Amino acid sequence: MTGSSQKAAVLTSQDEDFPRWYQDVLNKAELADNGPVRGTMVIRPYAYALWEHMQTAVDARIKAAGAENVYLPLLIPQSYLEKEAEHVEGFSPELAVVTHAGGKDLTEPAVIRPTSETVFGELMAKWVQSHRDLPMRLNQWANVVRWEMRPRIFLRTSEFLWQEGHTAHATSDEASAFARQIHLDVYRDFLQSMLAIPVLVGVKTDREKFAGAVTTMTCEAMMGDGKALQMATSHELGQNFAKVFNINYTDSSGRSQKCWTTSWGSSTRMIGGLIMAHGDDHGLRIPPRVAPVQVVVIAVKDDDRTVSAASALTDSLVSAGVRARLDVRTDQGFGRRATEWELKGVPLRVEVGPRDLERGEYTVVRRDTRQKLAVVGDSAVTTVRDLLDVIHSEMFAAAGDRLVQRTSDVGTVAEAVDVSATGFARIPWKVLGEHGERELNAHAITVRCLQTIDGTLPDGETPREELMAIVGRSY
């Protein structure tokens, strides 16, 4: 049986049932499993290695923007959340509350953090005293709990991993500028330059924005089936939380002023986005820059010369900075091994067999296109490194082409409903408006974001009537 026929036997095709395909990939590629409590997930080693590469890249960008990492408690006094009415109302259906601990009822219930805005608010009120303490830019890597009624691994689970950043500033302009910097220079740049996923940047409508925010910015991506996935968000909180938690500072004239705050976050949902944006009927296709294994070198036969050559090539690749792995499991059939690595989405597969060595070359297989290349042995390392960059660029371009081809300009709500069956509709907000948004919601369609007419992130001065709405079905 060939690799392709084996693959067809284990995965549902995307055209047949995209959600089933997604679940098949999670299981067959050994990415994750269901946790013992409904709605929770277990992240398996291969997916966690992927998350570590993603986390490292995002963290470096956050630190370059000037934020520092902290860690805050998992448990939050319920009274903290109740201080900000809109915030607690937005999260109340998802809260998990601890009422009993240490063998007795708690004097005050504690909420397992759904996010840490309120704790950051309390601490910033304590830590910020003078204008010299500003800006305060903090970030936390942690887990959060939001009780999920319809869980789907990596997309919506009751517990997930994420980072959440929180800042306090002296002025509205400074807070706004920093939130935009995070959104564009951290999130958009990471998603496009590391995950090879083109994203639409824009602001959420009042109906869709984060509870307690003045403005919510979002990065929206199109999945393989034409649905949207929100990949990261940034929020300008104005002085809402500063007023509630008394986050004040003394300015250079000695007067007390309210701070302006922001928050922003991304999560393990990005793993789900990567799977659905790039995967095909043969499994995962992982962009090289975040791939746990960038190249797998497979010894085709169990003979000393073949195994030695495969091992030497692997060592050379590793020395050149490539994340390479050697597969010498020759007790298993070659086709089965090739299929396994294809399913796991390793960007490049190098096959080393007796016939290859006789010709003085290797067979290199691209996972993204499944194209086979004959590479001269002496140039293998250079060729592989160059191919990894080519693969990233072409994966990004292919995802971009899909986004363009499946986004249509429309002029009515009815047209937007029709287009949203297979992709995104783009409609002027002055045509859609809040009434049209409610009509779309009745069809399980949402406004993913509002953009300027040329597709850029609007600023606070841009009138809503001049913006375009991107609408579609979503995960």
Secondary structure, 3 states (H helix, E strand, C coil): CCHHHHHHHHCCCCCCCHHHHHHHHHHHCCCEEECCCCCCEEECHHHHHHHHHHHHHHHHHHHHCCCEEECCCCEEEHHHHHCCHHHHHHHHHHCEEEEEECCEEEEEEEEECCCCHHHHHHHHHHHCCEHHHCCEEEEEEEEEECCCCCCECCCECCEEEEEEEEEEECCHHHHHHHHHHHHHHHHHHHHHHCCCCCCEEEECCCCCCCCCCCEEEEEEEECCCCCEEEEEEEEECCCHHHHHHCCEEECCCCCEEECEEEEEEEECHHHHHHHHHHCECCECCCCHHHCCCCEEEEECCCCHHHHHHHHHHHHHHHHCCCCEEEECCCCCCHHHHHHHHHHCCCCEEEEECHHHHHHCEEEEEECCCCCEEEEEHHHHHHHHHHHHHHHHHHHHHHHHHHHHHCEEECCCHHHHHHHCCCCEEEEEHHHHHHHHHHHHHHCCCEEEEEECCCCCCCCCCCCHHHCEEEEECEC
